[in-house]
């Protein structure tokens, strides 16, 4: 097995239409709530929660809790650059 980053795992995360729509919605730089991201992705809130958890666990997104609500953003500039590179392709 090859050492180094698992680009296939990252590609599969962003290759899912719901998760890619969520990432695109966050590219403006704003934090968005889980319910807003569910709407952007066209999925139910429970489905969005599963997708968002995978994106946070992988390090692509960051989450901030405010009471019962969770707000998400792109993790850092490297992730934003990667998403922008995919847009160009």
Buried (B, 14 or more C-beta within 10 A) or exposed (E): EEEEEEEEEBEEBBEBEBBBBBBBBBEEEEBBBBEBBBBBBEBEEEEBBEBBBBBBEBEBBBBEEEEEEBBBBBBEEEBBEBBEEBEEE
